[in-house]
Amino acid sequence: MSSNDIPKFERLFFRMTVSNGLLFSFVENKETWNLFNFIAFVLNLPSIKKIRGSILFDISWTLQEDILKIVQNDKDGIITAFNE
């Protein structure tokens, strides 16, 4: 895996973890490491510290940027409704 592929792998791994409802600590499980090592020994799983830190920050930042672009390109504007 090239160094350019690492951020993409980390994003995909994060999304897989969240979409399956797994705890971030699952990445530190020995059986998880064994499986990924068997599938592709060149893959290095991100640490729980990295998942909770830079990966989560990067993904949330990208999501915020995407939401902002959608809102800026919305011709109808933003509508809010409140129930009292």
C-alpha positions, 0 to 999 in steps of 0.5 A: 500500500502506498503512502497515498492509500493510507488515509483512504484506508483509515477513512474506510476502516473508520466508516466500517467500524461506525457503520457496524456499531463497533467500539473503537477498542475493537481495533486493539483486539488480537483477533482483529489484528490476526484477521487483518494480518491474514487478509493483507499483512501489509495493512497496519490498523490505526491505533485507537488513539489515532482513530479517536484523534486525527482520523475522527477530526479529519472525517468530521471536518470533511463532513462539515465542509460537505454540509456547508457546500450543500447549503451554499448550493441550495437555491431554496435556502434553509428552512427551520421549523419549531414545535412549541 
